[in-house]
Amino acid sequence: MTAELLVFFHPTGSDGTLTRTPNDTTLMPGSSLRLNCGTDVPPILWSFTAENSASSVPMTSGGVLSAQFGSLFSIDSASLYDLVATSTDANLTYCGTYTCEDNDGGFGAASATATCSSEC
């Protein structure tokens, strides 16, 4: 007779809930861009899909902006992970869809999207 060992996988995180979500916005030349996002179980992951593209690019890892986006944005952790543009003079750089997602380690992470367009 042989003994069988059953192993079950249990995620270490728990499903979080987004407490604030970003809104669609239209940028005017020189205006500011702030996309709100908050969760009850941090951190937040941000990703970006450029206008006329089907590829989503991660913007953050572990709550820190990737080098590709570091000169364009900052993360306001005091305001629950809001994404803030450093300058919007080159409005087309910011056009596309932004997604914030709670990254708590659980299954079924909550996410929300906002589209940013430009009015030049």
N, C-alpha and C positions, 0 to 999 in steps of 0.2 A: 504494500500500500504506500502511495506517495502522498506527501502533504503539498497542498497548493497554497501559495502566498498571494493574496489579493492586495493590490496597492491602489489606492484611490488618490486622485489629484485634487487638492483643495487650494484655490488661490489664496494668497495671503492678504489681498486687499478686499475691500468691500465696495459695492457700487455706490458711487457718489451721485450727487444731483447738482446740476448747474443752478446756481442761485441768481446769476445775472447773465444775460446773453447779449451778443452784439446786434446792432441794428444796421440795415442797409443805409448807405450814405452816398451823397454826391459831393465831390470835392470841388470847390471853387479855387481858382489860382491863389496860392498863398494861404489857404485856409488850413485849419488844423484837422487832424484825424486821430480820434481816440475810439477804440473798439473795446467795449466793456465785456468782461467775462469773469465769472466767479464760480466757485464750487464749495461744497461743504466738506469735501475730501480732496485736498490739493495733491499734486500740482495740476496745472493746466498745460495742455499741449496746443500750440498754435500751428496751423499749416496754411499754405497759400496756393491758390490756383490762379495763374495769370489769365487775364482776359484773352479769349481765343485760344486757350490751351486746355487740354484734358488731363494734364499731369499736375498732381498735387505735390508740393514741396514742403517738407517739415521746416518750420521756422524756429522751433525751440526743442531743447532736450534737457530734461531735468529742471525746467523753469528758466533756462538760460537761452538767449537768442543764439542761433548759429552765426558763424562769421559772415555768411552771405547776406544776412539781414541786420547785423549789428550796427551798421552805419545808418540804417534807415529807421530803425525803431528802438524803443526801450520798453521794458516791462515794468509797470508800476505795481510792485508787489504790495505796497501799502493800500492800494485800491483793488485788491483781490485779483491780480494778474491781468489788469487792463493792458492792452497793446497800444502804444502811443508812438505816432510818427514823429521823427525828429525834425523833418522839414518836408513840406509838400509843394515846393516850387516846381519840381518835375512830376506833375500830377499823374502822368501815364504810368510811372513806376509803381504806383499804388493801386492801379485798376485791376480788379479781379475779385475772387471770392476767398474770404477768410473763414477758417473753421477753428473754433475752440472746442476742446474736448477734455473732460475730466480724465486724468490718467492715474487712477487710484489702484490699479492692479486687479480689479475685479472684472467680471464679464459684463458685457452690455453697457460700456461706458457711454455717458450722455454727451451729446455734441450739439452745436448750433452753428449756423453759418450767417455771414453778412456779405453783401456784395457792395463793392466800392467802385463807383464810376466817376468820370471826370467831366466837368463842364468848363471847357476852355474858351 
